[in-house]
Amino acid sequence: MTQSLPANTPSNRPANAFSAIRAPKDVDFDMIYPLAIRKQSITHWSPVNVCRMAAQLLAQRPGTRVLDIGCGPGKFCAIGATTTEGFFTGVEQRERLVKAARDVMRQHQIDRVEIIHGNILDVNFRHYDAFYLFNPFQENILSTLRIDYDVDLDPRFYDSYTTHVQQQLLRMPMGTRVVTYCGDCMEIPNAYACTQTAFNDRLKLWVKKHASPEYARRSSADEDDTNQPPLVLSGGLCPA
Ligand SMILES: C[S@@+](CC[C@H](N)C(=O)[O-])C[C@H]1O[C@@H](n2cnc3c(N)ncnc32)[C@H](O)[C@@H]1O
């Protein structure tokens, strides 16, 4: 009798899948996911050790609200919530990944995680304290990074998503922390400085260091978007 690979249902996954949530190795951790999602891990989902370090850097105090911008199947959120005392929200546009993420949180009884099905364009960053990005928008401009055919991709989307994140980050208070993993970091405005790197510079911690008159005006103003600060379209500077 031929043995097929584990299928896409929890009941058909190996017994150790349910202790995998705390596994330090990706090959073990990824057993929490159905095969189709597991197969995409090496390219599209953050490695466990990156998730752990990013979560530590972002959730510095109990209850810190961390947003994963494009959370995929929730790997960073799951690891963040089980290794820190932060509260992790993931926003994800692909329904099948949202379902996978919610299934994992439910099956492993992971509290302090919320998965939102939606587009980053609809998210107000003021509800969060810190932010994580693993190259969420580049599949719009680099076809080799396409995850699947579930959503439309367009270079214009890359521009609008990047601009939205820049605008939102500009309005955050001084000291706001952002961690990026890979990518060109074009989402990070120059008001943020890169203060730490790891994993051969692929992980970067950014901290908002520079107040701008535009920011000061925004903090006392209402949510009227006509007063938005001018965008700084180059990525923030990071020491090589
Ligand atoms: C490279 S994956 C990273 C997943 C996860 N953050 C991690 O580190 O494992 C980027 C994710 O961002 C999602 N994404 C891209 N653009 C988005 C948008 N505008 N709104 C919400 N999610 C988006 C993609 O569907 C994809 O799942």
PDBQT file of the ligand as one rigid body, heavy atoms in Angstrom, charges set to zero:
ROOT
HETATM    1  C1  LIG A 301       5.134  37.336   2.255  1.00  0.00    +0.000 C 
HETATM    2  S1  LIG A 301       3.584  36.992   3.029  1.00  0.00    +0.000 S 
HETATM    3  C2  LIG A 301       4.030  37.178   4.754  1.00  0.00    +0.000 C 
HETATM    4  C3  LIG A 301       3.060  36.503   5.684  1.00  0.00    +0.000 C 
HETATM    5  C4  LIG A 301       3.327  36.703   7.176  1.00  0.00    +0.000 C 
HETATM    6  N1  LIG A 301       3.403  38.106   7.521  1.00  0.00    +0.000 N 
HETATM    7  C5  LIG A 301       4.609  36.034   7.617  1.00  0.00    +0.000 C 
HETATM    8  O1  LIG A 301       5.561  36.772   7.898  1.00  0.00    +0.000 OA
HETATM    9  O2  LIG A 301       4.670  34.807   7.661  1.00  0.00    +0.000 OA
HETATM   10  C6  LIG A 301       2.697  38.528   2.683  1.00  0.00    +0.000 C 
HETATM   11  C7  LIG A 301       1.193  38.409   2.883  1.00  0.00    +0.000 C 
HETATM   12  O3  LIG A 301       0.623  39.708   2.724  1.00  0.00    +0.000 OA
HETATM   13  C8  LIG A 301      -0.655  39.568   2.162  1.00  0.00    +0.000 C 
HETATM   14  N2  LIG A 301      -1.045  40.851   1.552  1.00  0.00    +0.000 N 
HETATM   15  C9  LIG A 301      -0.469  41.437   0.488  1.00  0.00    +0.000 A 
HETATM   16  N3  LIG A 301      -1.054  42.621   0.229  1.00  0.00    +0.000 NA
HETATM   17  C10 LIG A 301      -2.032  42.779   1.155  1.00  0.00    +0.000 A 
HETATM   18  C11 LIG A 301      -2.995  43.801   1.394  1.00  0.00    +0.000 A 
HETATM   19  N4  LIG A 301      -3.054  44.894   0.637  1.00  0.00    +0.000 N 
HETATM   20  N5  LIG A 301      -3.843  43.659   2.429  1.00  0.00    +0.000 NA
HETATM   21  C12 LIG A 301      -3.794  42.542   3.216  1.00  0.00    +0.000 A 
HETATM   22  N6  LIG A 301      -2.911  41.528   3.016  1.00  0.00    +0.000 NA
HETATM   23  C13 LIG A 301      -2.038  41.644   2.004  1.00  0.00    +0.000 A 
HETATM   24  C14 LIG A 301      -0.478  38.446   1.158  1.00  0.00    +0.000 C 
HETATM   25  O4  LIG A 301      -1.712  37.861   0.789  1.00  0.00    +0.000 OA
HETATM   26  C15 LIG A 301       0.454  37.511   1.918  1.00  0.00    +0.000 C 
HETATM   27  O5  LIG A 301      -0.261  36.548   2.614  1.00  0.00    +0.000 OA
ENDROOT
TORSDOF 0
